[in-house]
């Protein structure tokens, strides 16, 4: 859902300014050191994703709505994350 700007926009239309947002999901590691782990992660999630595009920065579409969105926890050798932020006033 986070990779689709239209879906992110729809979701954020229902969030009031000041609301806390928490998201979690998977992300890809940098190529230079994460290639073996990326291959395993990509294979294991092949049934859950329609595209791998944008998985280096999976929260990017939400930054327009939550400029303070930050990753607060990383799991599974860096391939999973939880991020939190606050919806900005329009």
Secondary structure, 3 states (H helix, E strand, C coil): CCCCHHHHHHHHHCCCCCCEEEEEEECCCCHHHHHHHHHHHHHHCCCCCCCCCCCCCCCHHHCCCCCCCEEEEEEHHHCEEEEEEECCCC
